Amino acid sequence: MTPLILLLLISCCHVASPVIHSLKHVYMASYGVPNFPDFLAVVFVDGYQTDRYDSVTKRTVPTQDWMSQVTVDDPEYWKRQTLYWEGQEQIGRVNIDLLKKHFNQTEGIHVIQVLNGCEWDDETGDVNGFGLISYDGDDILILDMKAQRWIATKPQLLRSQHKWNNDKSWLAFMEHRLIQECPVRLKNSLGYGKSALQRTELPFLSLLRKTPSSPVTCQATGFYPDRAMLFWSRDGEELHEHVDHGELLHNHDGTFQMSVVLDLSLVKADEWWRYECVFQLTGIEEDIITKLDPAVIRTNWVEKPDVTTLPITLSSVVAVAVVFTVAIGVKLYKKKKAKCSSDSPDAIELSEKLKPET
């Protein structure tokens, strides 16, 4: 796992719909990573990066234009966030030194990644807090907020697990930060970025195929939010066999994309009309459907012509004529050379001199 994996884990119709919103704080402290800040922190709201801090600039800055509005209500907001991340930067360095000791490490590249935040259901009002600590690509401590306890996944961290779980003030702080403070900040951010975060965008659906014998991929891209489903159906019933669902991916503009593959090796050509690719988006009652039709499948595959059935053209006739003429010329030249060789003793002597020594 590279140091950035956790950091990167991360027509318009406005419709009010129940959505689970999220606020995620992610930071990475590293040791021995060349040409990279030894501390980097980012904040995500519903998948959008809103804040950023690093050990080089020593400043927390907004990464969305609409987040600049926060200073209208809270002029000291960015200064306070900077002070918070400066404190986390120091803690991150201390934790790396401790983990190196726990795992008996002295040299090499080491990375600690911390994720915490909350989810809020805007229909039920339910709030869920979460926390996760990873080291060198492995999850080592997981926060179970409902049970109010940390779970260690490595024996070297059992002592830390017991210490943290016995520290009631520490657990109370985590609950206050994740269950009470986090939702307030999340709702404020949603208000500032309402036009971007509380919108609905429909996708563009396309059918793709590499070759005539390849599976058909149905791709949906450009939709928002991410609460969507994409599947193949036959006669109106969702298919669960001979299909492969791809991962939900982020687009650079904040929208999402996903794909689902259908294996057609067992489908008869005269039954294609029974199959459809169906996209469903939360808050939109009508499904978006694309029928399995050879006419709409996009491909960059080009059939190679059969060399045995190439059409005869003027250029090919000329090429054959040239080859035929050259062949006749070579044959006549060999006959003439053979005749000269048989009549000239000098030629025989010369050929003998040019033979390689044995």
C-alpha positions in Angstrom: 0.0 0.0 0.0 1.4 3.4 -0.9 1.2 6.4 1.5 -1.5 8.1 -0.4 -4.0 5.2 -0.6 -5.9 6.1 2.5 -5.8 9.8 1.7 -7.3 9.1 -1.7 -9.9 6.8 -0.2 -11.6 8.9 -0.5 -28.5 17.6 -16.4 -29.0 18.8 -12.7 -32.2 18.1 -10.9 -32.4 19.2 -7.3 -34.5 16.7 -5.3 -34.8 16.4 -1.5 -33.9 12.8 -0.7 -32.7 10.9 2.3 -28.9 10.5 2.1 -26.3 9.4 4.6 -23.8 12.3 4.7 -20.2 11.9 6.0 -17.4 14.0 7.4 -14.0 12.4 7.4 -10.7 13.6 8.9 -7.7 11.9 7.5 -4.1 12.4 8.3 -0.8 10.8 7.5 2.5 11.0 9.4 5.5 9.5 7.7 9.1 8.6 8.3 11.7 8.4 5.5 9.4 9.2 2.6 11.5 11.3 0.1 10.0 14.5 -1.4 6.8 14.3 0.6 5.6 16.2 3.7 6.1 14.2 6.8 2.6 15.2 7.9 -0.4 15.7 5.7 -4.1 16.2 6.7 -7.3 16.5 4.7 -11.0 16.7 5.4 -13.7 15.2 3.2 -17.4 16.1 3.2 -19.5 13.6 1.2 -16.4 12.7 -0.7 -15.3 16.3 -1.5 -12.0 17.5 -0.1 -12.8 20.7 1.9 -9.7 21.4 4.0 -5.9 20.7 3.7 -2.9 21.1 6.0 0.7 19.9 5.6 3.9 20.2 7.5 5.5 22.4 4.8 3.0 25.3 4.6 1.9 25.0 8.3 -1.5 26.3 7.3 -5.0 24.9 7.0 -6.7 26.2 3.8 -10.0 25.6 2.1 -10.0 23.4 -1.1 -13.5 24.3 -2.1 -14.6 27.8 -2.9 -17.8 27.5 -0.9 -15.8 26.5 2.2 -14.4 30.1 2.3 -17.9 31.2 3.5 -17.1 29.7 6.9 -15.2 32.8 8.0 -18.4 34.8 7.7 -19.8 32.9 10.7 -16.5 32.0 12.4 -13.6 34.4 11.5 -11.1 32.3 13.6 -12.1 29.0 12.0 -9.0 28.5 9.8 -6.6 29.7 12.6 -8.2 27.2 15.0 -8.0 24.4 12.5 -4.3 25.2 11.9 -3.6 25.0 15.6 -5.4 21.6 15.9 -3.4 20.1 13.0 -0.2 21.4 14.4 -0.9 19.5 17.6 -1.8 16.3 15.6 1.4 16.7 13.6 3.4 16.5 16.9 1.4 13.5 18.1 1.9 11.8 14.7 5.7 12.0 15.0 5.5 10.6 18.6 3.3 7.7 17.5 5.6 6.7 14.7 8.5 6.5 17.1 6.4 4.4 19.5 5.2 2.1 16.7 8.8 1.6 15.5 9.7 0.4 19.0 6.6 -1.8 19.2 7.5 -3.6 16.0 11.3 -3.5 16.6 12.1 -1.3 13.6 15.0 1.1 13.2 15.3 2.0 9.5 13.2 2.1 6.4 10.0 4.0 5.4 7.1 4.0 7.8 3.7 5.5 7.6 0.9 6.0 10.1 -2.6 6.8 8.8 -5.5 7.9 11.0 -9.1 8.2 9.9 -12.0 9.4 12.0 -15.3 11.1 11.5 -19.0 10.6 11.5 -22.0 9.8 9.3 -25.4 11.4 9.6 -28.7 10.2 8.1 -30.6 13.3 7.2 -33.9 11.4 7.4 -33.6 9.5 10.7 -31.1 11.8 12.3 -28.9 8.8 13.3 -25.2 9.6 13.8 -22.4 7.0 13.6 -18.9 7.8 14.7 -15.8 5.8 13.5 -12.1 5.7 14.0 -9.3 3.7 12.4 -5.5 3.7 12.7 -3.2 2.0 10.2 0.5 1.5 10.2 2.6 0.6 7.1 -0.5 -0.4 5.3 -2.1 -2.6 8.0 -5.1 -1.6 10.2 -3.8 -1.9 13.8 -6.5 -0.2 15.9 -10.2 0.1 15.2 -12.7 2.2 17.2 -16.1 0.6 18.0 -17.9 3.8 19.0 -21.2 2.1 19.9 -19.3 -0.3 22.4 -16.9 2.5 23.3 -13.8 0.5 22.9 -10.7 0.1 20.8 -9.9 -3.2 19.1 -6.2 -4.1 18.4 -5.5 -6.3 15.4 -1.8 -6.9 16.3 -0.5 -8.5 19.5 2.1 -5.7 19.8 -0.8 -3.2 20.3 -2.7 -5.1 23.0 -1.2 -3.0 25.7 -2.3 0.2 24.0 -5.8 -1.3 23.6 -6.1 -2.0 27.3 -4.7 1.4 28.2 -7.1 3.3 25.9 -10.1 1.2 26.9 -9.4 1.8 30.6 -9.1 5.6 30.0 -12.7 6.7 30.3 -11.9 10.3 29.8 -10.3 9.5 26.5 -13.3 7.5 25.3 -15.6 10.3 26.5 -13.5 12.8 24.5 -13.8 10.6 21.3 -17.5 10.3 21.8 -18.0 14.0 22.2 -15.8 14.8 19.2 -17.4 12.2 16.9 -21.0 12.1 18.0 -21.6 15.7 19.0 -19.1 18.0 17.4 -18.6 16.2 14.1 -22.3 16.3 13.0 -22.5 20.0 13.8 -19.5 20.7 11.6 -20.9 18.3 8.9 -24.3 20.1 8.8 -22.6 23.5 8.6 -20.4 22.3 5.7 -23.5 20.9 3.9 -25.1 24.3 4.2 -22.1 26.1 2.7 -21.8 23.7 -0.2 -25.5 23.0 -0.6 -25.5 23.6 -4.4 -22.7 21.1 -4.8 -23.4 18.6 -2.1 -27.2 18.3 -2.0 -27.8 18.0 -5.7 -28.8 15.1 -8.0 -27.0 14.5 -11.3 -28.0 11.7 -13.7 -25.4 9.6 -15.4 -24.5 8.9 -19.0 -24.9 5.2 -19.8 -22.9 3.4 -22.4 -22.3 -0.2 -23.6 -18.7 -1.2 -24.3 -17.1 -4.2 -25.8 -13.5 -5.0 -26.7 -14.1 -7.7 -29.3 -17.2 -9.5 -30.7 -16.5 -12.4 -28.3 -15.8 -10.3 -25.2 -18.3 -9.6 -22.4 -20.4 -6.4 -22.6 -19.7 -3.7 -20.0 -22.4 -1.3 -19.0 -20.9 1.9 -17.7 -22.6 4.7 -15.8 -20.6 7.9 -15.3 -21.3 11.4 -14.1 -23.9 10.7 -11.4 -24.3 12.2 -7.9 -24.8 11.3 -5.1 -23.2 7.9 -4.8 -26.3 6.1 -3.5 -26.9 4.3 -6.8 -27.4 0.8 -8.2 -26.3 -0.6 -11.6 -27.3 -4.1 -12.8 -28.2 -6.2 -15.7 -31.7 -7.6 -16.0 -33.5 -10.2 -18.1 -37.2 -9.9 -18.7 -37.3 -7.3 -16.0 -35.6 -9.5 -13.3 -32.2 -8.6 -11.9 -29.4 -11.0 -13.0 -27.0 -12.4 -10.4 -25.2 -15.0 -12.5 -22.7 -14.3 -15.3 -22.3 -10.7 -14.1 -19.4 -8.9 -12.5 -19.9 -5.7 -10.6 -17.1 -3.1 -10.7 -16.2 -0.7 -7.9 -17.7 2.7 -7.3 -15.1 5.3 -8.5 -14.7 9.0 -8.1 -14.6 11.3 -11.1 -12.4 14.4 -11.1 -15.4 16.7 -11.0 -16.8 15.1 -7.8 -19.3 12.8 -9.5 -19.1 9.0 -9.6 -18.9 6.2 -12.0 -19.5 2.4 -11.9 -19.8 -0.5 -14.3 -21.2 -4.0 -14.5 -20.1 -6.7 -16.9 -22.4 -9.3 -18.6 -21.0 -12.5 -20.0 -22.8 -13.3 -23.3 -21.1 -16.6 -24.0 -24.3 -18.4 -23.0 -26.8 -16.0 -24.5 -28.3 -16.7 -27.9 -28.1 -13.8 -30.4 -31.9 -13.9 -30.9 -32.4 -13.4 -27.2 -30.4 -10.2 -26.7 -33.6 -8.2 -26.7 -34.5 -9.7 -23.3 -31.5 -8.0 -21.6 -31.3 -4.5 -20.2 -28.8 -2.5 -18.2 -30.6 -0.7 -15.4 -29.4 2.3 -13.3 -31.2 3.4 -10.2 -30.4 6.6 -8.2 -31.7 7.5 -4.7 -34.4 10.2 -5.0 -35.2 9.5 -8.6 -38.3 7.3 -9.2 -37.7 6.5 -12.8 -35.0 4.0 -13.8 -32.5 4.8 -16.6 -32.4 1.8 -18.9 -30.3 0.8 -21.9 -31.3 -2.2 -23.9 -28.7 -4.7 -25.1 -28.5 -3.8 -28.7 -25.6 -4.4 -31.0 -26.2 -1.1 -32.7 -25.4 0.9 -29.6 -22.4 -1.1 -28.3 -19.2 1.0 -28.6 -15.9 -0.7 -29.5 -12.5 0.2 -30.9 -12.0 -3.3 -32.4 -11.5 -3.4 -36.2 -11.7 -6.6 -38.1 -8.5 -7.5 -39.9 -9.0 -8.4 -43.6 -8.3 -12.0 -44.7 -5.2 -12.2 -46.8 -6.6 -15.0 -48.9 -9.5 -12.8 -50.1 -7.7 -9.5 -50.6 -9.3 -7.5 -53.5 -7.2 -7.1 -56.6 -6.2 -3.5 -57.1 -4.1 -1.6 -59.6 -1.3 -1.2 -57.0 -1.3 -4.9 -56.2 -1.1 -5.8 -59.9 1.9 -3.4 -60.3 3.6 -4.9 -57.3 3.2 -8.5 -58.6 4.5 -7.3 -62.0 7.6 -5.8 -60.5 8.4 -8.9 -58.5 7.8 -11.1 -61.6 10.1 -8.9 -63.6 12.9 -8.9 -61.0 12.6 -12.7 -60.7 13.1 -13.1 -64.5 16.0 -10.7 -64.5 17.8 -12.7 -61.7 17.2 -16.0 -63.5 18.7 -14.6 -66.8 21.6 -13.1 -64.9 22.4 -16.5 -63.3 22.3 -18.3 -66.7 24.6 -15.7 -68.2 27.1 -15.9 -65.3 27.1 -19.7 -65.4 28.0 -19.6 -69.1 30.8 -17.1 -68.5 32.2 -19.2 -65.7 32.4 -22.3 -67.8 34.3 -20.5 -70.6 36.9 -18.7 -68.4 39.7 -20.5 -66.4 40.4 -17.2 -64.6 36.9 -17.3 -63.1 37.5 -20.8 -61.8 40.8 -19.8 -60.2 39.2 -16.7 -58.6 36.4 -18.7 -57.1 38.8 -21.1 -55.6 40.7 -18.2 -54.0 37.5 -16.9 -52.4 36.6 -20.2 -50.8 37.0 -20.1 -47.0 39.9 -22.0 -45.5 39.0 -25.4 -44.0 
